[in-house]
Amino acid sequence: MFKLPDLPYAYEALEPTVSADTLHFHHDKHHAAYVNALNGLLPEGDKRPLEAVIREAGPGKVFNNAAQAWNHAFFWDAMTPDKPAPGAELSAAIAEAFGDLAGLKDKFVAEGVGHFGSGWVWLAVEGGALKVLSTHDADDTLTKPGVTPLLVCDLWEHAYYLDYQNNRKGFLEAWFDALPNWSLADRQFAAAKGQGAVWAYPEPA
Ligand code: FE2
């Protein structure tokens, strides 16, 4: 049985960029529904980590609910009210790939705005190089060998409709300016180079 992880901050902590109302619906209803559905689909006593469930699932309900459980938990950790800055090594990689943080923001927002329908926009590293990519619906980076996610933002309308209505671009711009957890991105960037462990969903009970 997988547990719904608590938010790593108070429901009000991300205001005004993301409201407490949105976090209550998004975490307590949407994310909880994916975790509950997944638990109902897995055989009794299945102790595999969520990452293994996702990689072994193949297309269908198990994959969709498992990947959405993982993506949302990573998304919560990819945000913080603390406004950290990227570390030196990640900053150098951002400069190399995008010119500067503003260049990365332009690419990240454009990728998210251009993504048709629901999904996720990611900052990821592959072969030491940073890239911005998007995935459809529940799809994630775990099924892409050699790709390590550094940050993610949810493009499903439930992530922003209460606060921004249909203005996905406004949401993404405000999100990028205020909420990325660059400390998580630093750790993931180091882990992709073999320094430390990559982020993982809490083990099943
Ligand atoms: Fe979501």
Residues whose N, C-alpha, C, O or C-beta is under 5 A from the ligand:
A	BS01	FE2	D154 W156 A159
